[in-house]
Amino acid sequence: MEMAGLKRVLHVGPVESRGGMQATIRHHLKHPPIGWKTESINTHVDGSVFAKISAWRHAKRELHKRLKNDPPDVVHIHTATSYSWWRKLRAVRMCIKAGVPTVLQIHAGNFHFFLLNAASAANEFFRLTSHHLVTPVALTPRHKREIGLDKLAVIGSPAPPVRKIDPATRDRNLMVLLARPSPIKGHRLAIAVAQELRTRGHEVNLHLSGVSSDHKWVNSLGPEKGIHARGWLSGEQKDELLTTAGLLLIPSNYEGMPVAAMEALSCGLPVVASPSCEGILGGGGIIVDDLEVIDWANAIEALLSNEADWLELSNQGPTAVEQQTPENLGKQWAELYEKSLTIAAAEGGQ
């Protein structure tokens, strides 16, 4: 039976697509803040251009119907860059027209570069976020600073509940990269690093999500050369890697607060990342200052050669995400939603 008196927040975003944004939305749906009920509208599907357009058109119709006939207390819109932004821009406008408080959560770590290179997008972003009904949210203080909007609230990505995995059961030579097949995610760098380490005598194996064995980045490389192109992983397959691997690699050009990092740290999987993850790994990972193959190989080789340092990272991982638990994030989102309602009511009464 549905509890009476719950406020409703409607999440608008790629609920059914693969990737970190989907994982975050599903976390919201699974862990609603105390006093709130979560609902969702899917805006994107993986597939053809026609399928994507069809999904967005259906989402617009559904949002219009709900705003008109049964408006939620708050609409929580999830956006990245490019087409994602232009779709969500329309959704924000619809919510403003309907007078419904709207939270606009920015997931893309390169959103600031998107704004710099798209003047029309920047103009619309800063205009819309100045509206009293719109509360924009960044993932980290760095994310906020790069976007350059004082009004941005900051709430990070969720971490799963902490799990104690015995480090002795992990294979330190097993490396994992969990990301969509975008050039900015660093698949090619990770592959080159794995090959460099093997030439140095380390029998490392790199498991890649997002790309299949026939992808151009993989070419003729296969398991016999330490490269395991796994395509899109099921939840069980991903969990097996998170709990048995020795390192998670995040050699990205840009990140907000990657869900994969939160998942790894929560179960004690050490993370080796680019400066895009600076400030979010705590003692559970290391930052490599650039995106050079030799520097990455040197950093990983140091961990492979020093088990004590690797064990320290593994033990510190859960501590790094203790503020990102569902309970703590739920409190932050509840406060933000209530604040958006208060501001909307105050401005609306003027």
N, C-alpha and C positions, 0 to 999 in steps of 0.2 A: 504494500500500500504506500502511495506517495505521501510523504510528510507534508502537512499543511504549513504554510508560512515561509516556505523556501523561496528565495529570490532565484531568478533564472538568468543564466548567461549563455548566450548563443555563440558558439565558435564557428567562424567562417574561414575555411582554408582547405588545403589538400589532405583531407582526412584519409583518403583511400590511395594516395600515391606513396611511392617509396622515398625514404630520405629522413633527415633529421627533423624537418618541420612536422611531418606526419607523426613522428614518434612523440614530439612535444605535445601536439594536439591530443593524441591518444592518452597521454599522461593526464592532461587536463580532464578528459572525459572519465578516466578511471578514478581520479583523485579530486573530486570537486571540493572547493573550499567549504569549510563548515558554514552552514546557513544558505548554501547555494546549490542549485541543480544545474547541471551542464547539458546542453543540447548542441547539435552541430549541423552544418550544411557543407557538403563536399563541393569544392570548386574545381577540382582537377583530377584527371585520370592519366595513367601511363598508357600510351598508345599513339594512334594516328593523330594528325592535326585535326581531322574532323571530329574524332572522339573528344579531344580536348575542348574544342569549340562547343560541342554539344553539352559537355559537362558544365561549362561555364554558363551557358544559356539557361540550363535547368537550374543552376544555383541562383542566378539572378531572379528568375521567376519565383523560386521558393522563398528567397529573402524578401522580395516585394510582398508576397502573400503574407508572410509571418509579420512583417512590420505593419501591415495594414490591419490584419485580423486578430493577431495575437502577439503583440510586441513583447519581447523579453525585457528584462530590466536593464541589461547591458549586452551589447554585441562586442565580441572579442574577435578582431580580424587579424589574421596572420599573413604577413607579406615578406617576399624576398625582393629581387630586382626585376627589371625588364618586364616581360609580359605579366608576371605575378603582380608587380606594382600597379600596372595600368588596369588590371582586373580589380584589384582591391580598392583602387582609387574610386571606382564606380560604386563599390559597396559602401565605402565611407560616405560618399555623397548621398546615397539612398538613406543611410541611417540618420544623417544630419537633417535631411528633409523630413524624416518621420519623427524627429525630436528625440531619438533614442541615444543615450550616452554610449560612446564607442571607444574601446581600447584598441589601439593599433600597435601590434607587436612586430618589431623588425627583426627578422632572423638572419638576414644576409650579412656576413662579415664585411663584404665589400660595398655595402649600401652607400657609404660616403663617396666612393669612386663613381658609382652609378649616378649620384646627384651631380658630381662635378662635371661629368661628361654628358649630361642630359639636362639642359637648362629648363626645359618645359616641365620635366619631372620634379626638379628642385623647386621651381616656383609653386607647383601644386602641392608638394609635400609641406613646405613651410607655411603656405596659406591655410591648408586644411588643419594642420596641427596647431594653428593659432586659435582655432574655434573652441569655444568653451565645452562643447560636447565631446571633443576628441582628446584622449589621453594616450600619447605615444610612449612606447616602452622599448628600451634597448636591453641587450643581454649582459653587458659588463660596463664598468666605468670607462674603460678604453673605448668600447663601442660607442658610448654616448659622446665621449670627447671627439672622436673622429667625425661623427655626424654633425656635431656642432650645434646642438639644440638644447638650451638650458632646461626646457620644459620636459625633456625625456626622463621618465622614471627608469629605474634599473632593476630588473628581476632576471636571474639567470636560468639556465636550462636545468631540468630535473635530473637527479641521480636516482637510480634504483636503490632499494634498501641494501645496506651493507651486507656483504657475504664474506665469510672467512674461508678463503681458499688456501690450503697448505701450499706455500711456495715450492715445496719439494716435488709437488705433483706437476709443476709447470715445466715446459720445455723452453729453456732460455734461447735456443736457436730458432724458435718458431716466432716469426714476426707477422703482424696483421695490419692491414689498412682497410678501414671500413668507411667507404664514402661513395657517393654517386660518381659516375664516369665523367667528371668535368676536369678540364685541364688545370684549373686552379687547385684541385685537390692533391696533386702531386704523385699520381700513380707512376708516371715515367721516372721521376726522381727515385721513388722507392725501389723500382725494378733495377735501376742502375746501381743503387747502393747495395742491394742484395748481391748483384753480380760482382761488385768490387770486393765485398766481404768474402765471397767464395774464392776469389783469386788469392785472397790472403790466407786461405786455409780454413775458414770458418764454414761449417756445413749448415748454413742458415737456410731456412725455407720461408718464403714470403707468400702469405695468402691474401689475395686481393678480392674485395667485393666490388660489385658494380661493373666489372669487365669480364667478358668470357674469353675462352682460350683462343678464339679467332680474331680478337680485337687487335687493331693495328699497333697498339702500345706493347702488346705481348709478342707479336710476330711469331718467330719460331721457338721462343722460349717456353718451356714446359716444366712439369714436376722434376724431370731428370736434371734440370738446371736450377732448381729451387724456386720456380715461379708457379704458383697455383692460382690460376684465374678462375674464381668460383662463381662469377655472375652474381645475381641477386640472391642473398642468403635467406633461408627461412629463419624464424626466431630461434629454433633449436640449433641450427648450424652456427648462427652467430654466437649463441650462448656457449657452445662447445669451444669455440675459438677464444672467447673472452676468459674462460676458466682454465684453459690449458696452455695458452700462448705465453711467451716470455716478454714480448714488447708490443705495444700498440704504436704505430707510426702515424703522425699527423703532419706531413710535409706540405701543408697548404699555403698558398699565397695569402689567403684571407680566411678568417673564421670569426664567428661571433662567440658562441660558447658551445662547442660541438657536443652533441649528445653522446657520441662514441667515447669521448674523453670521460664524461661523467660515468658512463657504464663501466669503463675500464677501471677507473680509480676506485669505484665502489666495491670492486671485487679484488683489488690489490694487483691489477695488471699495470706494470710501469708504462709510462707514456714518454715517447720521444717526439717532440713537436717543434714546429717552426715558431718564430716570434709572434705569429698570429694567436698563439695560445698563452702568451705571456700574462702572468698574473692569475691564472685559473687552475694551475696544476698543483699548487702547494708543494709539499715535499714528495708527491707521488710521481713526479716526472721531471724531465730536463728539457731545456730549450736549446736548440742548435741555432746559432745566431744568423745563419744564412741558409741558402738553398743550394749549396755546393755539394756535389757527390762525395768528395774526399772528406769534407768536414763532417758530414753525416756518418760516413763509414767509420771515421775516427771515434766519434762520440759513441756509436753503438759498439764498436770493438772494445772500448774501455769498459763498458758494462758487461760484455761477454767475458772479459778477462778478470773482472773483479766482482765476484759473487756477493761480497759483503755490501758493496754499493748498490747492486741490483736488489738485494734483499731489503735494504733500507727503503728504497723507493716503493717496493711492494708493500711493506708494512705501513708506510705513511699515506698510501693512496686513500683509504677510507676516511682518514682524518681530513683530507683536502676537500671532501664533499659533504662534510657533516652538516653544513648549512643549506645544502641543496636537497634535503629530504622532502618527501611529499608533504609532511606536516608543516615544516617551516615555509615552504613555498606556498602552501595553501593559505597560511596566515597572511603572507605578503599580498597574494592576489585578492583575498577577501578585503583587506584594507584598501587596496587600489580601487576595487570595484565600488566600495562604499564611498570613497572619496570622489569618484567620478559622478556618482549619484548626487552627492551633496553639492558639488560644483554646478551640476546641471540644474538642480532645483533652485540654487541661489541666483544663478544667472537668468533662469527662466522667470523668476519672480520680479526681476527688475523692470 
